[in-house]
Amino acid sequence: GDRVGISVDGVNIVGAGPNAMDSPLSHVLPEPGLVATLYRGIVPVSAGVQTLGGQVNIASPADALFSIDDGFQGNISASAMGPGSAQQYQGNAFYATQDSFFSGTFMHQQRTERESGNGEAIPNSNYLRNGGKFRIGHESGQHQFDASYQWLNTNESGTPALAMDITFIDAAWYRLGYRYNADASTYLTINVFGNSNQHIMDNFSQRPLMMANMARLNTTDAVAQGLDATVFTPWKNGELRLGVNLHKGRNNSVISNPNNPMFFIDNFSASTRSTTSAFAEWDYSSNTFSTLIGLRYSRVNLDADAAASSLTMMNEAVASLAQSFNDGPRSKTYNMVDAAASVFYHLNDKTDIVLGASQKNRAPTFFERFTWLPLGITGGLADGFNYIGNLELENETARQFEIGIDYTVASWQISPRLFYQDIENYIAGTPSSNMAANMFSSMMSGRAPLIWSNTDAVIKGADVTVNGQLSDTVSLKSVLSIQHGNRDDIDDALFRIAPERLLTTIDWQTSVLTTPMTMSVISELVGRQSHTSSLQNEDSTSGYGLLHLSTQWQLHRNVQLTAQINNLFDKFYAPHTAGVNRVMQSDIAIGDKVPNPGREWQISISYRY
């Protein structure tokens, strides 16, 4: 969701879909040197802007690409998956000289459908998309330049937990990067980036429609531009980082009915979200302890043009909602201060003690403020409720504390963490008291909507990682996570909080016919979730256990074969965080959680040259 920051190759992507059909993670394509960084616990202020719920950065660092040996290299692969006749093809090519590089990447994915563990077809689980990316780099003396351009085309793809399916998404983004190396430890980085997404979705081309006058087509678009600049320099036996971030995104959305040319709803009109942010961070390390301390100031402004709809001429409730929105305070500025501090105390050669504290903020999204007509727009929450925006929303402020231990003995590392997060002005859906909104939503869906409101919340929990060698050829990795979320202003659980989960992977390094092979067994145990939100009619869900198998066989020094089976015992289950089905006349009842797939197989072959 929007509380977790996502950066792809240094680009903060603004999606066109208000229900996150084109979420930032969907823009990741395979390329050389790709690294995913997830910040555990307290997120440094330098990692991103508004990192209240965490931060994930995915990129191929230019430094690593400049250091690749001269010459031509690449990789192509093909995969088949079933059931559902799935295919995936991808590849990349990389050419380097002494001071320059060029890379190109392509990807194609398609699938007809997926099946649950009891053999039922998962409705609208088809997809079709392809994309490509080019990147060039050049360095001269103390200067480095690199530039990226990527496009991604998604065609007809189903989204059963939403009221509409994807007709198409045409997305493109670019980034221009520069680095100046003043000396071995002082340097400046500048990134200029932007993206543009065009997106159409509808409720009739891929799912049954009750009657022609209920047909809806949503035409959306988004554009964004941004700039990041950071200086790294030594200071007081550590490293000082000073940075500034500028970003502006704009969203439009118009709902129409192809069977009625007179019908329209200007859902979002020039909804803008502009961010100006600056930070300072100090990273210090000694023999006894290390610390990371940072401070960030952010100023976020949201604004939107007036709302309009053909329904205002024939429905008093809609006319009242449009007038209230147009007369209301559509422009608002949020001033926020983030702070983060983490300390790693080296108790001895085996043990580090970890302490951390932070204050993080998040301004509302454009749909939390500007959804003037009750609709199922939730940023992908997909709970089946209609929501209405709130022009009076304040920004969220979360204060988090964590304590942990990193313990190493022989070949084993054990790392538990405890965390506590108190969130002031937490934005969540609450029952609407707006009579016009309630009247319209009840007429359209049979129940009153929820309104985005400031509440208070507490999220607490623990996670534990364990890594080690069972033998010279067998290793084990395990992650346990437990979390509990509650509204603090009323006695109710937070909506859709994941239950406890234990993921364990055992890898065995061996050989077959003198060629290397890795075999993996993955156990996934998920608990029951009965601590649910009564306000949002959230159902409890059962726990489940899954087993996954995979193997990688190096047939030749340039050829690798991969085979895997997910959900080996064909378990029927639906994760607690899944959305509910919105597709009629399918194997899954309306309002039931969309199940995850049953047993699926995949075979891939790749060639590196």
N, C-alpha and C positions, 0 to 999 in steps of 0.2 A: 504493500500500500504506500500512500504518499508520505508516511512517517519515516520510511527507509529511503535514504538518498541513493540514487543509482547514477554512476558516471560510466559512460562507454567511450573509451579512447579519449578521455578528457572532455567529452561532450555531455551536457545536461539536456537530455532530449525531452521536448514537450510533445506529448501525444495529442492527436486530434480527437480520439475517442473519449468522451467523458466517462465511459465505463471501462477504460484501460484496455480496450481490445488491441491497441498498439502500445503496450507498456514498454518502458525502456529496455528491459531485458530481452524483449523480442528482437532487438536490433543488433544482437551480438552475432557476428559471423566468424568462422574459423580463419585464423591467419597465424603466421609464424610468431613465436614468442608470446603468445597470449597468456596473461596472468590475471587471475581473479583474486582480489584482496577483500576479505571480510574482516571488519574491525570487531574484535570480541570485546564486550563490555563497554567501558568508557571510550567514546570515539574522539580522537584528537580534533581540535577545531580546524586544523589545516586540511583534514580529509574531505571536507565539504561544507556547504551552507545548509542550515536547518537539518541537522543529523539527529533529531530527537529519538528516532527509533532505530538508528544504526546507519551504516554506510557500506555500500559495495562498490568498489572501483574495478573495472575490467578494462585492460589495455595491454598493448604491446609497447613497452617503453622504448623510445627512440634510441637511447644509449645502447640497449642490447642489440638492436637491429644494426646500428653502425659498427658493432664489434663482430658481426658475423663474417666468416671468411669470404674472400672474394670469389666470385663465380656464380654459377646458376644452380639452384636447387628448388625442390618443390615436393608436393604430395597430392595425390588424387585418391579418392576413396568412393566406394559404392556400398550401400546398405539396403537390405531387404528386411521388412518386419511384418509380422502377422500376429493374429488375423487382421484383415483390413487392407491387404494389398498395399502396404506402405513401402515407399521407396525414398531414398535420400542419396544425393550425389553432391560431393563437394571437393574442392581442390584449391591449392594455392601455388603460386610461383614466386620465386624471390631471386633477384639478381643484384649482386653487390660488386662495387669496385672499391678502390682504396679510400675514396671519400664520398661515395654516393650509394644509394640503394633504390630499388624499385620492387614493389610487391603487388600482386593481383590475386584476388580471392573470388570464388563463385560458390553458390549453394543453391540446390533445388530440393524441395520437400513436397511430398504428396501422400494422401491417404484417403481411403473411402469411408471407413468407419472403424470403431473400436467396440469391443465386447466386454461386459462385466463378467465377474466370476461365475454367475449362474447362467451364462450364455445369452443374456439379454443384450440387444444392441444399445449402446450408449447413444442417445439421440444427438444428431448434429455434431458428431465427433470427426467429421471430415475436414481436411485442410489442403491447401495448395498455395505454395509461395516459392519465390526465388529471389536471389539478390546477388550483389557483387560489390567489391570494394577495390579501390586503387590507392596506393600510398607511395610517395616518393620522399627521399631525404638527401640532403647534401650538407657537408661540413667543410668549412674553410677556416683554418686557424682556430680562433677562439669562438667561432660562430657555428651554430647548427640550425638547419632549417628542415622542417618536414611538413608535409601536407597530406591530408586524407580526404577522400570523397567516397561515400557509400550510398547505394540505393537498394531498396527492398520493396518488392511488389507482392502483396498478399491478394489472392483471388478468393473465390467463394470458399468460406470456411465457417463452420458452425460454432456457435457459443450457446449451448443449451441452458445455461444458468441466467442468461440475459433475455430481454424481451425481443431482441433482434439478432440477426446473424451478420457476419461480414460479407458484404458484396465485393468490396475491394479496399485495399489500403496502398496508396503509393507514397512511399516515404523516402526522403533523402536527407543526408546531413554532410557537413563538411567541417574540417578543422585545419587551421594554419598554425604551426608551432614554431617557436624560436627559442634558442637557448644561447646565452652568452656566458662563457667560462672566463671570469676575470682571473682566477688562479685555480689551484687544485681543490680549494675548499669554498670558494665564493663564486656563486653563479646566479644568473637571472633566467627565469622561464616565463614566456608569454604564450598564451593560447587564445586564438580568436576562432569562434565556432558558431554554428547555426544549424537549424534544421527546418524542414518544411514537410508537412504531412497532409495528404488529401484522403478522405475516408468517407465511404458510403456504406450504410447498413440498412437492412429492412426486415420486416416480419412476415414476408409472404413468398419470397423466391425459394427458400429452403425449408419451410415449415408450413403446416396447414393453417389456413385463415378462415375464421368463422364466417365473415361476410365482407364484401368488397369495401364498405365504408369504414372498416377497421384497418385497412392497409396503411402502413406507415413506412416512410422512407426518410432517413436522417442523413443529411449532407453536412459534413463537418470538415474543418480544416484548422491547421495550427502552424504558426511560424514562430521562430525564436532566434535570438542572437545573444551571444555572450562573449565575455572576455575575462580571462584569469591571468594574473601576473603575480609572481612570487620571487622574493629574493632570499637566498640561503647564504649565511655568512657565519664564521666562528664568533662566539661571544661568551666570555667568562667560562672557558674550558668546556663549552658545549656548542650547540648550533642554534642560531637564531633564525627564525623564518618569519618574514613579513610579507603579507599578501593582500590583494584586493580582488574582488569578484563582482562582475557586473552581468546581469542577465535580464532579459525581457522576453516574455512569451505572450502570444495572443491567440485566442480561440474563438471560432464561430461555429454555430450549429443551427440548422434550419430543418424542421420536421415538416414533411409534406405528405400528400396522399396522391399517388399517380392516377387514381380513379376519380379524383375530384380536384381539378386545377385551381379551384378557389381556396382550398384549404392550405393553411400554413401556420406554423408556430416559429417565431424567431426565438429559439431556445436560448442561445447565447450569441450576443452581438458585440463584436470587438471587445471581448472580455480580456483584459490585460492584467498581467502580474509582473511587476518590475522589481528587481532586487539589486541593492547596492550593499556590499559587505566588505569589511576589512578585518584582518586578524594579525595577531602577533603570537608566536609560540617559541618556547625554549626547550631544547632537548639536551639533557645533561646526563653523563654517565661517569661513574667512578668505580673503584674496586668494591665498595661496600653498598652502593645503591645507584639507581638511575631514576630519573624523573622526567616527566613531560608535562609542561604547564602552558596553557594557552588561553587567550581571550579574544572574542570575536564580537563585533558590532554589526548588526544587519538592519537595513531599512527596506521594508517591503510595502509597495503600493499596489492596491487592486482597484480596478475601475471597469465599467462596462457601459455600453450604449443602452438606450431605452429599449424596453421589450415591446413586442407587437405580435398580434395573432388575428387571424380571420375569425376566431371564436369570440373575440370581444364584442362583435356585433350581435351575437345571438345568445350569449351566456353571461348573465350578470356577475356570476362568481369570477369568471375569467377576466372580465373587464375590471372588476375591483382589484384583483391580484396584479394586473398589469399597471393600473394607476398607482397602487401602493408602491410597487417596485420603482416605477419611473419617478415618483415624487420622493423616494427615499434617498438615504446617503450612500449612493452607489460607489463613490470614491472614498477610500480609507487607507491610511498609512499606519503601519505597525513598526515600532522601534523596539529592537530586541537585543539583549546582551547575553552571549553564551560564554561559559567558562568551563574548563576541563583541566583536571589535574590527576595524574597517575604516578604512583611511586612503586618501584620494585626494589625491595630491600633484600640484599644478598646475605642471608643468614649464615650459610656455609656453602661448601661446594655442591651440596645436594639440594638445598632448599632456598627458594625465594618466596618472600611474602609480598603479596600484591594488595595495594590499597588504592581506591579511586573515588573521586567525587566530581560531579558535573552539574551544571545548569544548562539545559538546552531548550530552545524555543521553536515553534512552528506556526507560521501564519496560515490562515485558512486557504483552502484551494478555491479556484474560481467556481466550481460547482457547489461547494458548501456555502458560498455567499450569494451566487447569482442564479440559482435554480428558482425562478420566480413562479413557475407552474408546477404543481406536484407531479413528479414523474419518477420512474425507476432509475434515477441517475445517482450512483453511489460510488463512483470511482472503482467499480468492479466488486463491491461488497456483495452484491447479488443475493440479498436476503428476501426478495419478493415484495418489499414494501415500497410505496411511493415516498419520495422525500421532497421537502421544500427548503430552499436556502434561507439564510438569515443574514441580513445586512448589519446586524448589531454584534456579530461574533468578535470576540477578543482572541488574541493568539494564545496557543498552548504554551505552558511553561513546565518543564519536567526537571525535577531534582533527583539525581540518582547517586546511589552509593554502592560500592562493591568491595568485597574482600575475598582474597583467594590465596592459594598456595600452589607453587610449581615445585614438584618434588621429583628428583631423578635418582634412580638407584639401578646400577648395572645398565641394562639396555632398556629400562622402562622409564617412562615419564607419566606422572599423574598430576592432573591440574584441575582441582575443583574451584568453582567461583559461586559466591552468594551475591545476589543483587536486590536492591529495593529502589523502586521508582515511584515518586509521588508527583502526579501530574495535575497541575492547576489549570482550570479552564479547558479540560479535555473535551474535544468536540465529538459529540455522539448524537444519535437520533433520540428524540424525546417526543411524546405525544403532542400533536399540534393543537393549539387552541384558536387557530385562525379559521373562522367560520366559513369563509369563501373557499379556502384551501380544502377544508374537510368536506364541504359540499361537492366540490369538483372531483376529489379523489374517490369519495364514496360512490359517486355516480359512475366513474370509470372502472374502478377496481373492486368495489364492494366494501372497502374499509378506509378509515381515516388515515392520513399520511403521518409520517414522522417529520419533525423539523430539526435541522442541525442546530444544536444548542451547546453552550458551555456548561460542562459539568465538572466534577472532580473524580479522579481515579487513582488507584494504587495498583501497580504491577510488581510482583515480587517472585523470586524463584531462585533456581540454581542450575548450573550445568557443570558437567564433569567430563574431561577428556582423559583417555588412557591409551598409550601407545607403547608397543614393545615387541620384542622378539621372543617367540615361543621356542624357536630353534634357529639354527643358521639359515634355514630356508623358509621358515614360517613366521609371519608377523601378524600382529593383531592391532586393530584400531577400533576404539569404541567411544561413542559420545552419548551421554545421558543429559536430557534437558527436562526441567520441571518448571512450570510457571503458573501463576494464579493471578487473575485480574478481577478487580471489584470496583464498582462505582462507590465513591466515598461520600457523595451527597445523599444517596438513598441506599437501601439495602438491596442491591442487585448485582449480579455478575456482569462483567464486561462481555460484549457479544463476541462470539467465535474466537475464544482463546484456545490455542492448541493444547491438547492433553499431554501428559508425560510421554517421552519417547526415548527408546534405547536403540541405537544403531551400532551394530558390531560387524566389522569386516575382518575376515581372515584370508590372508594372501599366502599362497604357496609357490615359491620359485623352484621350477624343476626344468627338465628338458625331455623332449620326445624326438627320437631319431637324430640326436645330437644337436637339435636346435632348441633355443630357449622357449619356455612356456611359463606363463603365470596363470594360476587358477585361483579364483576368488569365491568365497561364500559370504553372503551378506544376510544378516539377521536383522529384521526390523520389527520391534515390539512397540506397540502404541496402546496406551491405557484408555479406559473408559472416561468420557467427559460428562459428568452429571452436574457440574457447577455452571449453569447456563443462565442466560438473560431471560427473565420472565417478561420484561418490557417488550422484547422483540420476538416473543413466542418461540424462543429457541429450544429445540428438542435435544435431549441427551443422546449421545452416540456410544455404541459399544466399542470396546477395545478389540484389537486384532493383532495377529502375528503373521509376518510374511518372510519368505525365504527366496533369495535371488542368487543365481549362479552366473558366473562369467569366466571366460578364458581368453587369453591372448597368446597366439602362437606365432613366433617369428619364423615363417616358412623359409625365408631367405633374408639376407642382410637388408634388402630393400622392400620386402613383401611381408605384411603382417595380416593374419587372419584373426578376427574377433568374433566370438559367439557368446550370446547371453540369453538367459531365460529369467524374466521377471515374474514374480508371484508364482513360484514353482507349483504350489498346490492349488492354484486356481481359486483363491479365496475371494468370496464376494464381500466387499466392504466399501464404505464411503467415509472419507476422512471428515473429521469434525469441521474442518475449515472449508469444506466443499460448499458450493452454492446449491440452490434448489432448482429442479427442472422446470422450465417454462415452455416446453414443446409439447403440444397436444398430439394425441394419437400415436404415442410411442410406447415402448416397453416399460418405461419408467413413468410412474404416475406424476401428474402435475403437483408440485409442492414437495415431492420427495427429493432427498439429496441426490445429486448426480454422482453415481458410483465411479470409483476408479477402475481401470481395466483389470480383467482376470489375467490368466497366464498369457504372456506374450513372448515371442522369440525374436531375436535379431541376429543376422549374420552380416558381417562387414569385411571387406577386403580393401587394403590400402597399399599403395605403391609409392615409395619415396625415391626420388631421383636427384 
